[in-house]
Amino acid sequence: MTAPGTTARSYLRFAAVGDSTTVGVGDPMPGTPLGLGAGATGRDGTWRGWATLLARALDASYDVSFCNLAVSGATSRDVVEHQLADAVDHHPDLVSVVVGLNDTMRSTWSTDRLRADLLHAADRLTAGGALLMTARFHDHGAVLGLPGFLRRPLQRRIEVVNAVYDEVHATYGGVRVDLAACDAVRDRASWSVDRMHPSERGHRALARRFAEELAVAGIAVEPPRAEPDADRAVTWREDLGWVVTEAVPWVGRRARDLGPWAARAAWERVPVPAVRPVVRPVARGTSRSAAGGEDDRVAVRDGDGVLAVRPARAVG
């Protein structure tokens, strides 16, 4: 309700869907122990994050109704199955879709499914006239410090995700942030101790970039301040607690998904030296085994470049 003597503000509905980044993991609410929140949603009040910071910045100019439906660990399929309906029911004027990194780190990775899910979500969310907010992702493997044999396959998948978001943006418009072009991505202080989630500084940087893009689109918003709360400095004990309670279990879950894929990707890129067959002249066009009988095996190269042995075809 607007107080007497003040000017009524426009009503603005903002819905956010996605994964742990939109949940706000890495930027705990003041007074929340940092070790809590594993598997949290954006609705439980454990985390703040960029979306909440942006909603508060918008609240200076609008009467904001903010609905954060993101869930840690969500994939594009999770957004479609578990978040999309509630977001549409919110009848948003602004809607953010930031998801896809978890897809790249799953053994269930499917380019076709990712594209179908993101296009479907964008279509449903913009059907009521909402302004769509998306992001292009950076080289996450470089931030994590992954070895090259893991980083390169992961980056190829991220490039696929970005190509899908390019299609989404070309089809449905809206505003987007290119994280690869953000200086904050290359600043260690922008990342939490696990390097998987932004720190408070990183969340503030992302909120500021979206606010700048929204201002260009005609939304009245001042970017939130860049500096973290002075009274919320994270201690090394909290960092360690978070690593134990969240980062280690996360790595364990992803290792089960990424391990077989990474090993296969690495193996497929091991160079196989050319093998020159040794041909010995043998009477009557046959070969002899060491035991003196006819050798019924010949070496062949299969489609993966692996030297194999198979029975010789009978010639009759």
VEXDOVEX-457277 format. One record per atom (N, C-alpha, C): x, y, z; residue in one letter. Coordinates in pm, whole numbers, plus 50000, padded with zeros to 5 digits. Atoms other than C-alpha are relative to their C-alpha. Layout:
XYZa
...
// end
This chain:
500854988050000m
500005000050000m
500885012450000m
499204987850009t
501355034449907t
499615009750109t
500254990649891a
501695059150195a
499425013049944a
500574987450045p
499685091750173p
501105010149967p
499054989750037g
501535119649997g
501154995049916g
498945005550085t
503795096149796t
499444996149865t
500425003650135t
503685087149430t
499954984849987t
500155014450017a
502375052649345a
501074994849903a
498985006150084r
505055029849197r
499374989249912r
500485010550090s
504525006848903s
500284986350062s
499855013649950y
504054970348987y
500874992249902y
499085007550085l
506824947748854l
500154985950056l
499855014049960r
506814909848867r
501284994349938r
498705005550043f
510224892748847f
500064985350045f
499845014249970a
510634854948826a
501384995449955a
498675005150031a
513954836548828a
499994984850005a
499865014550002v
514564800348725v
501454996649970v
498635003950027g
517804781148711g
500574990850106g
499285009049911d
520424763948924d
500595007550119d
499454994649876s
522654771649224s
500475014549988s
499584986150016t
523964804249079t
498845009450028t
501174991649976t
520454818849079t
499444997850140t
500345002049858v
519724802549417v
500765010250085v
499184990649925g
522574824649537g
501114993450078g
498965007249927v
524964797949661v
501335007549988v
498774992349995g
528164815149768g
499825013550064g
500334987049938d
526394846149905d
498924997750104d
501015003249898p
524684836150231p
499295012350051p
500744989249934m
521984857450385m
500715003750130m
499404996049872p
523324877850678p
499434991850115p
500425008049886g
523234856450990g
499854985349972g
500115014150036t
523174823550800t
501374993550003t
498715007050001p
526024799250878p
500334995449859p
499615002750138l
527984794050559l
499944985249966l
499995014350028g
528104756250595g
498644994349970g
501355005050026l
524334753450558l
499605002849856l
500594996550128g
522334752650241g
500254990349888g
499805009650108a
523484722350045a
498664995149949a
501275004250058g
520694713549805g
498895010150019g
501014990049969a
518934745649895a
499305005049875a
500714993350108t
516364763149682t
500045014950025t
500034985649985g
515974800049624g
498875004850089g
501164996349920r
512884799149842r
500184997850150r
499865003549860d
514354787750174d
500715010750084d
499424989049924g
516074820350271g
501434997850046g
498625002749960t
519534804750310t
500975009149927t
499084992450083w
521174823350024w
499355012849948w
500484987450058r
520874858249879r
500274999649850r
499625001650140g
522714859549543g
499575011449909g
500174989150096w
522544880749230w
498545003449973w
501404997450034a
518824876549161a
499315008050110a
500594992649888t
517814888449508t
500575014050007t
499384986650001l
520314917249491l
499375008749891l
500624992550109l
518804927449156l
498575003750035l
501394997149961a
515244924749290a
499965011650098a
499974989049904r
516164947749578r
500355013149932r
499684987950074a
517704972549336a
498795005049922a
501214996350073l
514534971949126l
498945005950094l
501014995649904d
512474977649441d
500125014850034d
499854985649977a
513865012949464a
499125008049905a
500804993050100s
511825022049155s
498624993849978s
501245007050028y
509024996349143y
499514992950127y
500575008949899d
506694976849368d
500224985949948d
499525012550060v
508424943649306v
499404987750069v
500375013349953s
506994908749340s
501044990449943s
498885008250044f
510004885649325f
499774985450036f
500215014349982c
509754847949283c
501244992749951c
498795007450036n
512994827849292n
499714985150010n
500365014250007l
512284792149181l
501204990949975l
498805007750030a
515874781049120a
500294989650108a
499635011049910v
517204748949277v
501444995849970v
498625004350019s
520804738549332s
500064986849924s
499825012250077g
521964712549084g
499064998349882g
501015001450105a
519134719248838a
500635000149861a
499675000050142t
519504711448470t
498875006749922t
501064994150082s
517494725548180s
498724991650007s
501175008749988r
515184695248210r
499275002450132r
500614997049869d
514624702848580d
499215013049995d
500714987350013v
513654738448490v
498654997849934v
501255002550072v
511044726048243v
499024992050085v
500905009049928e
509664698948471e
499565005350136e
500294996549861h
509784715748813h
499915015050031h
499984985749971q
510154753548781q
499145008349905q
500634992050105l
508524765048460l
498555003650031l
501434997549977a
504864761648558a
499795011050104a
500144989849895d
505274782248877d
500455013549950d
499524987250054a
507244808648690a
498955006249909a
501064995050089v
504504811848425v
498825005150082v
501124996049915d
501854813748697d
500265013250072d
499664987249935h
503724843448846h
499705011849908h
500274989650101h
502904863048525h
501085010850004h
498894990549983p
506354879248522p
500085010649890p
499594989650096d
507324911948356d
501454998049961d
498615003750023l
510954901248389l
500174985350040l
499745013949963v
512164865248388v
501424996549960v
498625004050028s
515704852048413s
500094984849987s
499735014250022v
516824818348278v
501514998549992v
498565002249996v
520384809948382v
500214985650046v
499865014249972v
520934772448360v
500764993849882v
499315006950110g
523004748048156g
501354994250040g
498695005349961l
526334742848333l
499884986050058l
500185013549945n
524984712948522n
499754989849889n
500215009050114d
523864698148191d
501344995149944d
498715003450061t
527464699048065t
500784990050082t
499235008749911m
528674678848363m
499234987450038m
500785012249974r
526164650448343r
500244989849890r
499855010750098s
526504616948174s
498794999349907s
501224999950081t
522974622948040t
499985011349898t
499904988650091w
524194652147827w
499394996849864w
500625001550132s
522094656647513s
499805013849941s
500134987150067t
522414685947275t
498555002649959t
501384998350047d
518944680047131d
499055003150116d
500884997749886r
517294678247473r
500235013950060r
499694986649948l
519084709447596l
499345010849915l
500584990050090r
517994729247289r
498495000250012r
501465000749991a
514404717047311a
499515006050132a
500434995049869d
514174725047683d
500135015150011d
499804985649986l
515634759947664l
499075007949908l
500924993150090l
513564769947360l
498574999150052l
501355001549944h
510414756047521h
499805009250119h
500104991349883a
511104774547847a
499885014649958a
500044986150046a
511774807247665a
498665003349936a
501274997750066d
508634803447458d
498865001750101d
501054999249899r
506404797147760r
500125012750085r
499794988849909l
507964824447972l
499785013649934l
500184987250069t
507774851647708t
498635001349936t
501314999550065a
504294842847582a
499115010950058a
500804989449937g
502794867347831g
500625013749993g
499384986950018g
505114895447729g
501195002950091g
498874997849909a
507924890547984a
501285002949923a
498684997250055l
511364904747911l
500944989050050l
499175011549968l
513774875347900l
501435004350032l
498624997349959m
517134876648080m
500784986949995m
499185012050013t
519814851347983t
501485003650010t
498554997949992a
523584846847999a
500724990449907a
499075008850071r
526394832847786r
501104996550099r
499075004649898f
528854812247986f
501465001549958f
498564998850016h
532604815448029h
500634986150000h
499255012549992d
535304788648029d
500084995950147d
500085003549858h
534314773148361h
501144990850042h
498885008949968g
537064747048341g
501255007750037g
498844991849967a
539674774648350a
499895005550142a
500224995049864v
538144789248667v
500234989050102v
499835011349910l
538084754848827l
501434994850003l
498645004950007g
541674748648722g
500094985549956g
500005013850046l
540834716048547l
501174997449905l
498975003450099p
543564697948353p
499425000449860p
500444998150137g
543424701847979g
499084989049947g
500815010950055f
541974667247905f
498575000550052f
501354997949951l
538954676248121l
499435013349954l
500464986550032r
538784713248042r
499505000949857r
500374998450141r
538644710047664r
498654993649966r
501345005650027p
535694685647644p
498885008050067p
501014992049929l
533824706247906l
499745013049926l
500184987450072q
534444738347711q
499244997949871q
500765002750122r
533134722247393r
498514999150031r
501415000749962r
529894714747574r
499465013850036r
500444986449965i
529724750147712i
499765008149873i
500204993150127e
530104763047356e
498674996049937e
501305004450049v
527074742147260v
498885007350076v
500994992949920v
525094757347549v
499895014549955v
500024986150044n
526104792147436n
499345001549863n
500634999450132a
525044784647079a
498484999150013a
501455001049978v
521604774547207v
499475013150055v
500434987149947y
521354806647410y
500035010849893y
500004990650112d
522324825947097d
498704998749920d
501255002450072e
519344809846923e
498805005250080e
501074995149914v
517094817547220v
499915015249992v
499994985350002h
518154854047218h
499555005249864h
500404995650134a
517744857146840a
498514998149978a
501425003150019t
514244842046864t
499095008150091t
500884994049899y
512844857647182y
500485013450054y
499514986949958g
514994888547236g
500335000650148g
499704998149859g
515464902947583g
501395005650021g
498654995349966v
518714911547757v
500834988150043v
499135010949957r
521714889847823r
501375005450038r
498674996549953v
525094890947990v
500984989649947v
498955008950048d
528204876047829d
501054999050111d
499105001449886l
530134862648127l
501464999549958l
498625000650047a
533244856547919a
500605013949983a
499524986250018a
533454894247865a
500025007950130a
500034993249870c
533084902448236c
501354998650069c
498705000349931d
536334912048409d
499914992350131d
500145006349869a
534964898648737a
500234984949994a
499825014450014v
535094862948602v
501454996050021v
498585003049989r
538884864748595r
500605004650133r
499554995349869d
539094879048948d
499734989250103d
500175010849903r
539714852249210r
499055003950113r
500874995449892a
537874873549467a
498524998849965a
501395001450043s
534704869049261s
499464985950020s
500405014049988w
534644831949337w
500124995250143w
499945006249869s
533914812449650s
501164990350005s
498855008749981v
536464788549791v
499934987949909v
500125011850086d
535074760049579d
500205003249853d
499844995350137r
535474780849260r
498884995349907r
501145004350079m
532184765949142m
498905010450005m
501064990249980h
529974794049273h
500585013850025h
499514986549973p
530364831749282p
500025002850150p
500014994649864s
531314848249608s
498995011450005s
500894988349994e
529284877849734e
500435010349897e
499514990350099r
531504900049520r
499604995849859r
500385005050132g
530834877849218g
498525001549973g
501454998350015h
527074877949275h
499655014649977h
500254985650019r
527144915749305r
500395004449859r
499574996550135a
529074918348979a
498984995449897a
501005005050094l
526484896848800l
498725008250009l
501204991649983a
523584916748947a
500205013649934a
499724987050061r
525254948848834r
499954999349847r
500015001250145r
525744936248478r
498574998749948r
501395001050043f
522094926048449f
499285013350018f
500634987049978a
521024959448598a
500385009849889a
499564991150108e
523094977948338e
499274996949869e
500715003950123e
521504957948055e
498525003650009e
501414996349982l
518004963548197l
499805015049985l
500094985450014a
518655001048218a
500015004049853a
499954997250144v
519555001247848v
498664996449935v
501295004450054a
516254982847782a
498845008550050a
501054991049955g
514325010447960g
499444997350137g
500435002949864i
513944995448306i
500725009550096i
499414990549905a
514505020948584a
500644992450116a
499305007249894v
517165004948802v
501435005350013v
498624996549970e
520385015648968e
500734987350042e
499295012349962p
522974987748989p
500334999850149p
499605001049859p
523594975049342p
501505002750013p
498594996649983r
526924984649491r
500874987849974r
499085010750036a
529954964349392a
500674993750121a
499255004949885e
531584960949732e
499154991350091e
500755008849907p
530544932549968p
499675007150129p
500334994749868d
528954939250303d
501234999350089d
498804999449917a
531694950350538a
499914990850120a
500175008249880d
530214930550826d
499774985349968d
500235013950037r
529984897950631r
501244994149933r
498775005950052a
533614888350573a
500024985250034a
500005014549980v
533874850850526v
501334995750060v
498785004549933t
536374834350761t
500494987049939t
499455012450055w
538674805550673w
499294987950058w
500735011049940r
536724783450914r
498704997449924r
501225001650079e
533534790050721e
500324994349863e
499565005450128d
535364783650396d
500244985050010d
499705014149981l
536634750550528l
498724992050024l
501265006849974g
533194741350659g
499204997949873g
500735001150125w
531694747950321w
500624989449909w
499335010150082v
534304727050142v
499604986050045v
500315013249946v
533564697750373v
498544996349977v
501435003250005t
529754700350370t
499405000849861t
500624998250132e
529154710750010e
500924996949884e
499135001450117a
532154711949776a
500414985549979a
499565013750014v
533444676749847v
498874990949952v
501105008350053p
530014659949808p
499665003449855p
500294995950139w
529464680149488w
501004993649905w
498985006250085v
532764668249342v
499754985049988v
500305014350004g
531834632649437g
498874996749904g
501145002550090r
528504634949256r
500395002249855r
499614997150137r
530034650648947r
501034990149948r
498995009750044a
532914625848942a
499334987449945a
500725011850049r
530404597548899r
499465002449860r
500494996750134d
528994615848598d
501145002449902d
498954995650091l
532174630548454l
501094989749981l
498885009250006g
534614602548530g
500034991449874g
499985008350120p
533624577548258p
500095008149872p
499964991650121w
533034605248004w
501385005849978w
498674993950011a
536374622448079a
501034989649958a
499055010550036a
538264589548061a
499844996149854a
500255003550139r
536604581147731r
500505010949906r
499554988850083a
537304616047592a
501515000449990a
498544999950001a
540934613747695a
500554988449916a
499535011750073w
541354578447554w
499855001749850w
500254998250142e
539844588147221e
501015009249934e
499024990650054r
542554614447184r
501434995550018r
498655005549991v
545514591947258v
500444995849861v
499575003650135p
547484589946933p
500434985549991p
499635014050022v
547864554946796v
501054999649891v
498965000350103p
551164549546615p
499644990649886p
500255008750116a
550974535646268a
500774987150016a
499385013249988v
551754498446258v
500274994849861v
499645005750131r
553664484845963r
500044984850013r
500035014649986p
552784448345920p
501294993649948p
498835007750044v
555674424145893v
499524988549913v
500445010350095v
555184402145586v
501164990749973v
498995010150029r
557164370145557r
499504991249885r
500445008850110p
557084349945238p
499724985950052p
500415013349955v
555234317545300v
499554992049880v
500385008650112a
554774288645063a
498504998349994a
501395002650030r
551344282544910r
499075011250049r
500854988749965g
550084317745024g
499434999350139g
500505001049864t
549544307245385t
501075004850096t
499044996349897s
551174318045707s
500094988950102s
499795010749903r
552584296145977r
500125005850139r
499874995949861s
552214299246350s
501314994750055s
498755004649939a
555104293846587a
499974985150027a
500115014349972a
553754259246656a
500094991749874a
499855007250125g
554084250446291g
498724998649923g
501265000950073g
550354251146200g
499725012949925g
500384987950073e
548614276345977e
499455010450097e
500444989149911d
548064310146148d
498665005049952d
501344996350043d
544354317946141d
499615014050052d
500314986649952r
544654353746274r
500695010549915r
499404988750070v
545244386846096v
499725012650081v
500164987449927a
545754421346247a
499215009849915a
500814990050070v
543204447946155v
499915012450088v
500194987449927r
542564484246256r
498525003449996r
501444997250000d
539024491746371d
499755015049991d
500374986050020g
537134524646353g
500565009450104g
499444991549896d
538634537646679d
501525000349997d
498564999750010g
542184532346564g
500684990350095g
499445009649907v
542704503246802v
500384987449925v
499565012050068l
544754474146679l
499304987950059l
500765011649953a
542694442446701a
500434987949920a
499685012650071v
543014406346594v
498694992649977v
501215007450031r
540314386646419r
500374987549919r
499715012050082p
540094352346252p
500055003549853p
499894997750144a
541144351645889a
498804994049930a
501135005250076r
538374346845636r
500474988349916r
499635012050076a
538444312645477a
499915003049852a
500034998350144v
539264312045109v
499784986249940v
500305013350049g
537684283844926g
499974999649851g
// end
